[in-house]
Amino acid sequence: MDELPLLTIEGQVARITLNRPRYKNRIQAEDILLLTDFFARLAADRTVRVVILTGTGTEIFSAGFDLNALAAGAVGDAATGPGGFGAMVDALERLPQPTIARLNGSIFGGATDLALACDFRIGLPTIEAAMPAARLGLHYYKSGIFRYFSRLGLDNAKRMFLAADRIRAPDLLRIGFLTEIAEQEFFDETVDALATTLAENAPLAVQGVKLSLNELARLAWDEPAFSARATTALASADLQEGIAATREKRRPVFKGQ
């Protein structure tokens, strides 16, 4: 039975799962509302240190925004995207916690932007990605264009947007869409290992630097916010714990304080 996206939290790791496999995990209006709510809840949760985004099934991560909604006129505007899709993806990008796209299958349309909003993208060697907006006559929303350009560079962004090519996993890795390719038998092990590493690192430093890098990427550098985040981390007990653990040759225990 197809359902709304799922949110589960185990320890310091949250997992969001797109859950419409019968419809290629397409994202409908009600999913956008729920995903936006998930992101707001996670942004305020200091116990969660890593967020994994994935899809149900073995062939498709997501086919992107529901084409039926587009046909019905839910085209949105230049700022928020169709059905508010772009605003939802922006909320994912702005999560303080590092995010991993666990790409269990191929990625199409708006789902490519959803993946690019994550900090890391790990995929299977069989996956493909395509952005068919030009074939639909759809002009993409502002933040999505910024993300494509900042993650992939001008030429690769043009190839995906203007030619609407299907691009296979090796090329996705080469152009920077994928962070890593993992064989099926090592897929979950690879994702979980990265999640564990991220969760074990100092959250004030990890989250502060992530937010600053993303501000640079969207040309929205916030000097006061940067200074506040850096000052908090430099005055933290976690910094002292990290130094002590290094000297004592032990694993640090960070508390986000």
C-alpha positions as CSV (number, residue, x, y, z in Angstrom):
1,M,0.0,0.0,0.0
2,D,1.4,3.4,-1.0
3,E,1.6,5.9,1.8
4,L,2.9,9.3,2.8
5,P,6.6,9.7,3.5
6,L,7.9,8.1,6.7
7,L,10.1,9.6,9.4
8,T,11.9,7.3,11.8
9,I,14.6,8.3,14.4
10,E,17.0,5.8,15.8
11,G,19.5,7.3,18.3
12,Q,21.2,10.3,16.5
13,V,20.1,9.3,13.0
14,A,16.8,10.3,11.4
15,R,15.6,8.6,8.2
16,I,13.0,10.0,5.8
17,T,11.6,7.5,3.3
18,L,9.6,8.4,0.2
19,N,6.9,5.7,0.1
20,R,4.9,5.5,-3.1
21,P,6.8,2.7,-4.9
22,R,3.7,1.9,-7.1
23,Y,4.0,5.4,-8.5
24,K,7.8,5.6,-8.6
25,N,7.9,7.5,-5.3
26,R,6.5,10.6,-7.0
27,I,6.0,13.6,-4.7
28,Q,2.4,14.8,-4.4
29,A,1.0,17.9,-2.7
30,E,0.4,16.2,0.6
31,D,3.9,14.8,0.6
32,I,5.3,18.3,0.2
33,L,3.4,19.5,3.3
34,L,4.5,16.5,5.3
35,L,8.2,16.7,4.3
36,T,8.2,20.4,5.1
37,D,6.9,19.5,8.6
38,F,9.5,16.8,9.0
39,F,12.3,19.2,8.1
40,A,11.0,21.8,10.6
41,R,10.8,19.2,13.4
42,L,14.3,17.9,12.6
43,A,15.8,21.4,12.5
44,A,14.6,22.0,16.1
45,D,15.8,18.6,17.4
46,R,19.2,18.8,19.0
47,T,19.4,15.1,19.5
48,V,19.4,14.3,15.8
49,R,22.8,14.7,14.2
50,V,22.4,13.1,10.8
51,V,19.4,12.8,8.4
52,I,19.2,10.1,5.7
53,L,16.7,10.6,2.8
54,T,15.8,7.5,0.7
55,G,13.0,5.8,-1.2
56,T,11.1,2.6,-0.9
57,G,11.9,0.0,-3.5
58,T,14.9,-1.0,-5.6
59,E,14.5,0.8,-8.9
60,I,13.4,4.4,-8.4
61,F,14.5,6.8,-5.7
62,S,11.8,9.2,-7.0
63,A,10.3,10.4,-10.2
64,G,10.0,13.9,-8.8
65,F,6.9,16.1,-8.6
66,D,3.6,14.7,-9.6
67,L,3.0,15.4,-13.3
68,N,-0.8,15.1,-12.8
69,A,-0.6,18.1,-10.5
70,L,1.4,20.0,-13.2
71,A,-1.2,19.2,-15.8
72,A,-3.9,20.5,-13.4
73,G,-2.1,23.8,-13.2
74,A,0.0,23.5,-10.1
75,V,3.0,25.1,-11.8
76,G,3.8,27.5,-8.9
77,D,6.0,30.5,-9.5
78,A,9.7,31.4,-10.1
79,A,10.4,31.5,-6.4
80,T,8.7,28.4,-4.9
81,G,8.4,26.0,-7.8
82,P,5.5,23.8,-8.7
83,G,3.2,23.2,-5.8
84,G,5.7,24.8,-3.4
85,F,8.2,22.0,-4.3
86,G,11.2,24.4,-4.4
87,A,10.4,25.9,-1.0
88,M,10.3,22.3,0.5
89,V,13.7,21.5,-1.0
90,D,15.1,24.7,0.4
91,A,14.0,23.6,3.8
92,L,15.9,20.4,3.4
93,E,19.0,22.3,2.3
94,R,18.8,24.5,5.3
95,L,18.7,21.7,7.9
96,P,21.5,22.2,10.3
97,Q,22.3,18.5,10.4
98,P,24.4,16.9,7.6
99,T,22.2,15.0,5.2
100,I,22.7,11.9,3.1
101,A,20.7,11.0,0.0
102,R,20.6,7.2,-0.1
103,L,19.8,6.8,-3.8
104,N,18.3,3.3,-3.9
105,G,17.3,3.8,-7.5
106,S,17.2,6.3,-10.4
107,I,16.3,10.0,-9.9
108,F,14.2,12.1,-12.2
109,G,12.8,15.6,-12.3
110,G,12.5,17.5,-9.0
111,A,14.0,14.5,-7.2
112,T,17.4,15.4,-8.6
113,D,17.1,18.8,-6.9
114,L,16.0,17.0,-3.7
115,A,19.2,14.9,-3.9
116,L,21.4,17.9,-4.6
117,A,20.0,19.7,-1.5
118,C,21.6,16.9,0.5
119,D,25.2,17.2,1.6
120,F,26.2,13.7,0.4
121,R,24.7,11.5,-2.3
122,I,25.5,7.7,-2.3
123,G,24.0,5.7,-5.2
124,L,24.0,2.3,-6.7
125,P,26.1,1.6,-9.9
126,T,22.9,1.0,-11.9
127,I,21.1,4.3,-11.3
128,E,20.4,7.0,-13.8
129,A,19.4,10.7,-13.4
130,A,17.5,13.0,-15.7
131,M,16.1,16.5,-15.5
132,P,13.3,16.6,-18.1
133,A,12.0,20.2,-17.4
134,A,12.9,21.3,-20.9
135,R,11.0,18.5,-22.5
136,L,7.9,19.6,-20.5
137,G,8.4,23.3,-21.2
138,L,8.9,23.9,-17.5
139,H,11.2,26.8,-16.4
140,Y,12.9,25.8,-13.2
141,Y,12.6,27.8,-10.0
142,K,15.4,30.0,-8.7
143,S,16.9,28.0,-5.9
144,G,17.0,24.9,-7.9
145,I,19.0,26.6,-10.6
146,F,21.4,27.9,-7.9
147,R,21.8,24.4,-6.5
148,Y,22.5,22.8,-9.9
149,F,25.1,25.5,-10.7
150,S,26.8,25.4,-7.3
151,R,27.0,21.6,-7.1
152,L,27.7,20.7,-10.7
153,G,29.1,23.8,-12.4
154,L,27.8,25.6,-15.4
155,D,28.5,23.1,-18.2
156,N,27.1,20.1,-16.3
157,A,24.0,22.1,-15.2
158,K,23.4,23.1,-18.8
159,R,23.7,19.5,-20.0
160,M,21.1,18.3,-17.5
161,F,18.7,21.2,-17.9
162,L,18.9,22.0,-21.6
163,A,19.6,18.6,-23.1
164,A,17.5,16.6,-20.5
165,D,19.9,13.7,-21.0
166,R,19.7,10.5,-19.0
167,I,23.1,10.3,-17.2
168,R,24.4,7.0,-15.8
169,A,26.1,6.5,-12.5
170,P,29.7,6.7,-13.6
171,D,29.1,10.1,-15.2
172,L,27.0,11.2,-12.2
173,L,30.0,10.6,-10.1
174,R,32.4,12.3,-12.5
175,I,30.3,15.5,-12.6
176,G,29.8,15.6,-8.9
177,F,26.2,14.7,-8.7
178,L,27.1,11.5,-6.8
179,T,29.5,11.6,-3.8
180,E,30.1,7.9,-4.0
181,I,29.0,4.8,-5.8
182,A,28.5,1.6,-3.7
183,E,27.7,-1.9,-4.9
184,Q,24.4,-3.4,-3.7
185,E,26.1,-5.7,-1.2
186,F,27.9,-2.8,0.4
187,F,25.3,-0.1,-0.1
188,D,23.7,0.1,3.4
189,E,27.1,-0.5,5.0
190,T,28.5,2.5,3.1
191,V,25.6,4.8,4.0
192,D,25.6,3.8,7.6
193,A,29.4,4.2,8.0
194,L,29.1,7.8,6.7
195,A,26.2,8.5,9.0
196,T,28.1,7.1,12.0
197,T,31.2,9.3,11.2
198,L,29.0,12.4,10.8
199,A,27.1,11.7,14.1
200,E,30.4,11.2,16.0
201,N,31.9,14.5,15.0
202,A,31.4,17.7,16.9
203,P,27.9,18.9,16.0
204,L,28.5,22.6,16.6
205,A,31.4,22.6,14.2
206,V,29.8,20.2,11.7
207,Q,26.5,22.2,11.6
208,G,28.1,25.6,11.6
209,V,30.5,24.9,8.8
210,K,27.8,23.2,6.7
211,L,25.4,26.2,7.0
212,S,28.2,28.6,6.1
213,L,29.3,26.6,3.0
214,N,25.6,26.4,1.9
215,E,25.3,30.2,2.3
216,L,28.3,30.6,0.1
217,A,26.9,28.2,-2.5
218,R,23.7,30.2,-2.8
219,L,25.5,33.6,-2.7
220,A,23.8,34.5,0.6
221,W,26.8,34.8,3.0
222,D,25.6,35.9,6.4
223,E,28.5,37.5,8.3
224,P,26.6,37.9,11.6
225,A,25.3,34.4,11.5
226,F,28.8,33.0,10.6
227,S,30.4,34.9,13.5
228,A,27.8,33.7,16.0
229,R,28.1,30.1,14.9
230,A,31.9,30.2,15.0
231,T,32.1,32.0,18.3
232,T,29.8,29.5,19.9
233,A,31.8,26.5,18.6
234,L,35.1,28.1,19.7
235,A,33.8,28.7,23.2
236,S,32.3,25.2,23.5
237,A,33.0,22.4,25.8
238,D,33.1,20.2,22.7
239,L,36.2,21.9,21.5
240,Q,37.9,21.2,24.8
241,E,36.7,17.6,24.7
242,G,38.1,17.2,21.2
243,I,41.5,18.5,22.2
244,A,41.6,16.3,25.3
245,A,40.5,13.2,23.4
246,T,43.3,13.8,20.8
247,R,45.9,14.2,23.5
248,E,44.6,11.1,25.3
249,K,44.3,9.1,22.1
250,R,40.7,8.2,22.7
251,R,37.4,8.7,20.9
252,P,35.8,12.1,21.8
253,V,32.3,12.2,23.2
254,F,30.6,15.4,21.9
255,K,27.5,16.8,23.5
256,G,26.8,19.7,21.3
257,Q,27.6,22.2,24.0
